[in-house]
Amino acid sequence: MYKKIALLDKKIADLINDENQRQADHIELIASENYVSEDVLKAAGSCLTNKYGEGYPGRRYYGGCEYVDQIETIAQERAKQLFNVKYANVQPYSGSVANAAVYMALLEPGDKVLGLSLDSGGHLTHGYKISFSGVFYESHSYTVNENGVLDYDEILKKAKEVKPKMIICGYSAYSQIVEFDKFRKICDEVGAYLFADISHISGLIIAGLHPSPSPYADVIMTTTHKTLRGTRGAMIMTNDEEIYKKVNRSVFPGYQGGPLFHQIAAKAVSFYEALQPEFIEYQQQLLNNSKVFCQTFINKGVKVISGLTKNHLFMIDVKTSYGITGKYATEVLSKINITVNKNSIPNDTETPMVSSGIRLGSAAMTSRGFKEDEFIIIANLIDKALRDPENESLLTVIKKEIAKLTSSFPIKRSYIKR
Ligand SMILES: *Cc1c(COP(=O)(O)O)cnc(C)c1O
C-alpha cells in the first residue's frame, strides 16, 4: 500500500485512503492500469503543479521557466532514447487529447481515416462515431477476421476502397503482434499517413518484446500509464521534423493550454525507471505471466478471442464460455475483489455497456510481484467463480483466497534494486 495521507479536508483524505486500501486489497487485472513507484507519485504531487509555462522549452509565454524547461527537455531526451525516435512532445494531458492533436496535425476536418473498429479492439479515438474522431472526420473501419486476428490483405483491400488520408494501428484490446512494416506498405500503396497508437504495448516495445513502429510510422502516440508504468498522460513522437512542428502546434495552442509540469516531471521519472535493466525484466515477466494466464483459460476450454496472447492482455468471450454477459462477469469478480473491465468482442450482439467479453491484463499484478504460479491460481479462481456465479458461499471462500494473495504481494514502493 502507498503511504496514507492526511489533509485538513478530511472527507477527501478519507476517500483517497479508501481508494489506496482498495488498490491494495484487490487483484487488479484491468489491462490499462498499473501501480507507479513512490518516486513517480512524489513528482506528480510536487510544487510543479503551480507553474504556468505555455509554449516549449526556451520558447515560453511566461517567466520563471528555467527549471521546468530543463525538466521538459530531460523528459523529451529520455522518451527519444526509449523509443529510438528523433522528436518527442511530452505535453499531452491524456491519450485521447494526444490523438486529437495528431489528427489536427496531419488532417483537415472531414478527411478520411481508417482505424480498427471498437468491437474488434480499437480505441474510441480511432473513429468511433461519438468520439471527436468520428464527429469531425470521415471515419471508416477495418475489423479482425473470424479468428480474431488482423488480416493485412483485407486491410489493404479496405484501404484501397476508402482511400484514407491516415491509417491508425495499435489498439486497446488486441492481443496479437501489430506488424507495423505491413501497415507501412499498405499506407504507401494508398498514399496515407501511418499513425501508430502504442498506448498499451509501449512497455513491451521498449523491452524489445514487440516490434517497434519507429522505422515505419509517420507519427507514434503512447499513453504513459499502461505497461509503461508512469503517471497518467501521453506523448507524441515522430522522426519527421515537419510533422514534429505540426504536432507541436496542434498540442499547443491547438488543443491544450499550459503544460502540466508535475505530470511531465513524473513522466521523466518513469522514463528514468524504464531505462533501467529492471524494467526489461519486468516486461519479460509480464509477458510470460500473460501467456500462462491465458493458456490456463484455454486449457479449460474457455473461448479466448484471437487465441493465445502475444502481449500483456487478452479477452475472454464470457457469453460463449460461461453463458453470462461481460457486465455480469465484472460484477461477480468484483464481489471476490478482482477488478476487470467488460469489453465488446468481435461481432458483439450486446451494447458496449453490457458486452459479451471481459479483458484481462497482467501489467499491474506483475508489478506487485506475481509470477506464473500466481496467475495460474487467479485463472483457476476466476474460472470457478464464473462457472458458478450465484454460489455465494463459493464466492466467500474464493474471496478469502484472494485476500491471502493480495496481502502476500503488497504494492511496491520502488522497482529499482539498489
Ligand atoms: C488508453 C488508450 C488511449 C487513450 O488514453 P486516455 O489517456 O485514456 O485518453 C488511446 N489509444 C489507445 C489505443 C488506448 O489504449
The ligand as a Tripos MOL2 file, in Angstrom:
@<TRIPOS>MOLECULE
LIG
   15    15     1     0     0
SMALL
NO_CHARGES

@<TRIPOS>ATOM
      1 C1         -5.7820    4.1480  -23.4240 C.3       1 LIG1
      2 C2         -5.7730    4.4310  -24.8560 C.ar      1 LIG1
      3 C3         -5.9440    5.7360  -25.3510 C.ar      1 LIG1
      4 C4         -6.4500    6.8990  -24.5400 C.3       1 LIG1
      5 O1         -5.8370    7.2470  -23.4020 O.3       1 LIG1
      6 P1         -6.5310    8.1880  -22.3070 P.3       1 LIG1
      7 O2         -5.3530    8.6760  -21.5320 O.co2     1 LIG1
      8 O3         -7.4720    7.3360  -21.5460 O.co2     1 LIG1
      9 O4         -7.2300    9.2950  -23.0230 O.co2     1 LIG1
     10 C5         -5.7700    5.9460  -26.7140 C.ar      1 LIG1
     11 N1         -5.4780    4.9280  -27.5330 N.ar      1 LIG1
     12 C6         -5.3510    3.6630  -27.0980 C.ar      1 LIG1
     13 C7         -5.0310    2.5800  -28.0750 C.3       1 LIG1
     14 C8         -5.5140    3.3650  -25.7560 C.ar      1 LIG1
     15 O5         -5.4140    2.1020  -25.3350 O.3       1 LIG1
@<TRIPOS>BOND
     1     1     2 1
     2     2     3 ar
     3     2    14 ar
     4     3     4 1
     5     3    10 ar
     6     4     5 1
     7     5     6 1
     8     6     7 2
     9     6     8 1
    10     6     9 1
    11    10    11 ar
    12    11    12 ar
    13    12    13 1
    14    12    14 ar
    15    14    15 1
@<TRIPOS>SUBSTRUCTURE
     1 LIG1         1 GROUP 0 **** ****
